[in-house]
Amino acid sequence: MSTTPDTAGTRREILGIVVGFFLLSTAAAAYEIAPASVLPVIQESLGLSASAAGWLVSIMYATAVVTSVPIGVVLDRFSVRRVVALATVALVVAGGWGWYAATAGAYGWLLVSRVLGGLAYVTFWNAGANVVGSAVPPEQRATAVGVFTASAPVGFALGQFGSPLIANVAGWPAILPLYAAVAVVGVVVFLLATRRRVPGVDAPAPDRAALRELFGSRAVWTVCALCFLAYSLYLFVNTWLPSFLASEFEISLAASGLLTALFPAIGAVARSSSGVVTDRVFGGRRRRVIVSSFAVATPAVVAFAFVSELSLVVGAVVVVGFAIQLVTGLIFSYIAELVAPAVRTTAVSLLTSVGLLGAFAAPIAAGAIIDYAGYAPAFVAAGGVAIAGVLLALRAPEPSRV
């Protein structure tokens, strides 16, 4: 699954693919995280507990966990253009459906609409990581995939910052269709860029032996476990930091959303620079980047439990945001370098599924801890997750980039 971009036309195609998928993923990520910055408003309007409200974010990840690998199989066997176009329609429908359910106070239907949005999200993510990573030479893979993965924190920053502002003007249900509509621009760019072909998706489907080797690989499962831990930390902070700031520092939801937006915003820098950092600072050694990132994140995330100055909290947000998202920017090219080209699509889909399992579980688990014991124990527990990441990363292999 490789393509050499050696003509101006191919470079234009790749640029259009990156921009198109970036916009699609940004729209889906903003839609996905949008409820987090207005959870207290949602809880009050729908009469929900913290754990129930957390499901509005986690349900999309639950959907992705279950459907990621099957969607990877679909992307291997059918037209990527058609699948992505259908996913865009699904996201737009989910946004409108969610608005209707929220305004009617129908929590159950709102959850179902988020399931449909989750299907769209995981389709954009798997297709984007696969196509962008495969359309460039191996030495550019980490940089290209890192740039694409920066779309997630950009979308999260948009959702965290914009949701309280939109809610104040049009009511919180309006956040759902507005963010989903951004995907229409992305799919137009992608379809125009791939009128002739979709670079990097011409590898034959893997046979059963190749799949058995993939699912039996200790290296693959180690990297998947690291992805699980990184996404657990990422979604824990993204989901509960706005409520923590509003509760502990008595600031408005708009102000807490703005401060929380720093977390994914710094992640956009971390993810897009992950390839450059690993190649130039660490000599191409992927494992050292992962170990260092979890090690830096550990004391910073625990600090939330003890600091009382808002300025120190902002500093911790920046440190944790950069460290953890350096991992999430690098890990999708990392796993592609551990497996044969024929199974890279499936490997990325598996990584997505396991990583998003952590993203699904973390907000719910954190909500339960917060309901029972408060915010401080939740942040201490997050520090334990980061320590586990350090220990596991020390056992991860160094890949060969082919």
N, C-alpha and C positions, 0 to 999 in steps of 0.2 A: 504494500500500500504506500507507494512513494511516487513523487512527481518532481521533476526538476524544472523550476521556474526560470527558463533561460530566454524568454522572449518578452517584449513589452506587453503583448496581449495577455500572456499568462500572468505577468505581474499585476496587470489591471484586474484580471479575474480574481486573483488572490486577495487583492486589496478590497474588492467588492464583497468577497466572501467574508473576510474578517469584519468589515464594517457592518454588513447585513446581520451576521450572527451576533455581533456585539450588541446591536440595537435590539434584536430579538431577546437575547438573554437579559439585557438591562430591563426591558419591559417586564419580563416574567419575574425577575428578582424584585423589582419595585412592587409589583402586584403581590408577590409572595410575602414580603416583610411588612407591607403597608399597615396591617392591623397593630403591629408591635408598638408604634409610637402613640397610639390612641387606645391602648387596652383598657385604661380606667374608664374612658368614655363608653367603650363597647360593653364593658362589664355592667355599667350603670344602665345603659339603654336596653340591654337584653337580659339583665338580671343574672349574670354569670359569675362563677367563682374564678379565681386566678387560674386554676388548672383547666377549667372548661374554656376560658378565653385563650389559653395557650394552644389549645387544639386548632384554633383558626390559623396558626402558623404551622403547627406540627403536622396537620393533616396532609399538606402538600408533600411533605417529606415522607410520610407514610406511604403515600401513593407512589412516589418515586422509588422508594425501596423495593416495592413489590413489582413495579413495571419496568424498571431500568433495563434489566437484561433482556426481557422480551422485546422492548423497543429497540435495543441494540440489534437483535436478530432481524427485526423488521427493516431497520436501516441497512443491514447487510444485503437484503434480498429485494428490496423495492426502491423505487426512485426517491432519492433524498429530497428532491425538489417537491414532489407531491406530498411526502410525509410532513415536511416542514410547513408547507402551505396549509395542510389540514390542521396541524397543530396551532397555527396562527388563528384560524377560524375558531378552534376550540377555546383558545385563551380569550378572544373577544366575546364569545358567547358566555364563558365563565364570568367575565367581568360584569356583563349586563345582568345575568342571572343572579349573581351575588348581590348586586345593588337592589334588585327587586326583593330578594329574600330578606336582606337586612332592613329595608324600609318597612317590610311587613312584620318584622320581629320573628321571622321563621329561622331559628338557629339551625335546625336540622337541614333545611334546604340550603342554607348558607354553607354548611360544611360540605354538602354534596357538590355544590358549585366549585368549591376549592379543590375537590378531587379532580374535576375536569381541568382546572388550571394547573394542577400538579402534573397531569399527563403532558400538557403542552410544555411545561417547564423542563421536564426531564428529556423530552424530545429535542428541544433546542440545545440543551447542554451536551447530550451525547453526540448529536450530529455535529455541533460546532467543534467540540474537542477532537472528534475523529477527523473531520474534513480539514480543519485548520492545521492540525498536527501532521497530517499526511501529505498536505499539498506543498510542503517546503522541505528542503534538504535536512538531514538529521542534525547538522550543526546549528540549524536555525530553529529547531523544533521547540526547545524550551522557551525561547524568546517569543515565538509566534503563539504558542499555547498560553504562555503567561499573559500576553496582551489580551487574548480572548477571555481568559478567566477573570481579568480585571473588570469585565462587564458585571459580574455578580456584586462586588462591593459598590460599583457605581450605581447599580440599581438599588442596592440596599440604602446607600446614602440618599438617593432621590426619595425612596419610600419613607425613610426615617425623618428626613427634614420636611418633605412636602406634605405628608399626611396630616399633621396637626393644622397646617395652614389651609389645606383643602377642607378639612372638617369644620374649621371655623366659618368658612364661607358657604359651603354647600352641604354640610353634614357629612359624618364619617362614611356612610355607604358610598359616596361619590368617588372615594379613592379607588375603588375596585375597577370600574369601567375606564376611568381616566388613564390609569397606568397600563391596562391591557391594550388600549388603543395605540400605544407607542409601537407595539409589535407590527402594526400594519406598515409603518415606514420601513422597518427592518426587513420584512419579507419581500417588499418591492425591490429593495437594493439587492438582496440575495438572488432573487429570480432574474433580475436584469444581468447580474454578474455571471450567472450560470446558464445563459441561453444556449451556449454551444456545448458545454460539458460541466461536470462537477469534478475538479481536480482531486486526485487522491482517493477515489472510492472505487477503483477498478480492480482491487485485489479479489481473488477467488474466495468463496465462502469456506471457512475452516471445516475440516473433516472431524470425525468423532475422536480420532487419536489426538489431534491438536487440542481439541477442547478438554479431553481428559488430562492432558499434560498441563494445560492452563489451570484448571480447577484443582489440580493436585500439587501446584507449585507453592512451596513454603515462602519463597520470595514474594510472590504475588499476594499471598494472604497477609504477609507482614506489612507490605505497603498499604493494603486495604485497611488493616487495623490502624495504621498511622493516620489514614484519611478519616477513619471513624473518630479518633480522638481529636483531630484538628477541627473537624466540623462540629463536634460536640461543644468545644470551647467557643467556636465562632458563633453558633446560634444561641448559646446560652447568653453571651454578652449582648448580642444584637436584640434578643427578645426582651430581656429583663432590665437592661441598663436604663432605658427611659423611665420605667416605673421606679427603679431604685433612686435615680436622681431626683425625680419629682417628690418621692417620699422622704428621703433622707436630707435633702438640701432645700426643700420647700421652694422649688422653682416651677415655672409653668411647664405644661406639656410641650409647648412650642420650643421653649428654651432647652428642655431635656432632649427633645428630638434633634435640635441643632447640634448639641454636644455629642449625642450618640452617633450622629452622621459622621463625626470625625473617625469613628471606628472603621466603617467600610471605606471612607474616603482615603484614609492612609493605606488601606488595603489595596486600593486601586494602584497606588504607587508600588507597593510591595509585590503584588502579583505581576504587574507588567515589567518589573525589573528583576524578577526571580531568575530568569535565564542569564541575564548579565551578571548578577551577583554570584551565581553558582559557577559560571565559567571564568570570570575574571578575578573574583576574590577567593574562591575556593578551588580553583583549578579544575572545574568540571566535576568535582566530587559532590554528588547529590546527598549522600548520607550525612556529611558534615553540616550541610545547610539545615537539614531536618533536626539533627541533634541540637545545634546551636539555637535554632528557633524555639523549640520547646523549652530549652534551658532558660532563655531570656524571658519567655512568657510566664514561667512558674511564679517568681516573686512578684511580678507586675500584677497578675490576676488576683493573687492573695492580698495584695495591698488594698484592693477595694474594700476589704472587710475591716480595715483598721484606720484608714485615713479619714480625716474630718475636714480637710481643706479641699474646696472644689478645684483649685488649681492643680493639686496633686492628683486628683481623680482624672483630670484632663490629660496629665502626663502619662498616667497608667493606661488610659485609653489608647494613646498614640503608640506606646511600647507594645502592648498586647496586640493591637490591630496590625502593626507591621510584622511582628514575629510570627503570629499564627497564619497570616495570609501570605507570608512568604512560602509557607508549607503548602497551602492550598493552591498557590500559583504554580508551584514546581511539580507537584505530585502527579499531575495528569500526563506530563511528558516523561516523568520518572518511570511510571509503570509501562509506558509504551516502549521504553528502552530495555525492559526486562523480558519481553515476550517476542515471539516471532511475528512478522508483519501480518500473517494471515489471521491472527487472533487479536490484533490490537483493538479492533472495534469492540469485541466482546470483553477484553480486559478493561477498557475504559468504562464500559457499561457496568461491569462488576464493581469497579472502584467507585463509580457514582452511587450504586445501590448501597454499598457498605458505608460509604461516607455519609450519605443522606440518612442512613439509619441512625447515626449519631446525631445528625441535625434534627431528626424527628424526636428522638428520645430526650435530648437535653432540655428543651423548653418545658416539657411535661415534668421531668424529674426535678428540675430547678423550681418549677411552680409548686410542686409538692413540698420541697424543702422550705421554700419561702412561706408557704401557708402554715407549716408546722413550727419552724424555728426562726424564720427571718432571713434577711439578705446575707448577713455575715457568714453563717455556716455554708450557704450556697457558694459563695466565692472561695471559701476554704476548700470545699469539695472540688471546685474547678481547678484549684492548684494541684490537687492530687491527680486529676486527669492529665495535667501538663507534665507532672513528674513521670507518670506512666509513659507518656510520649517520649521522654528522654531515654528511659530504659529500653523501650522497644526499638527506638531508632538506632541505638548502639548495635542492635542485632540485624539491622537491615543490610542488604547487599549493595555493592556499588555496581551500577549497570554499565554495559558497553553500548555506546550510541551508534547504532547501525540502521 
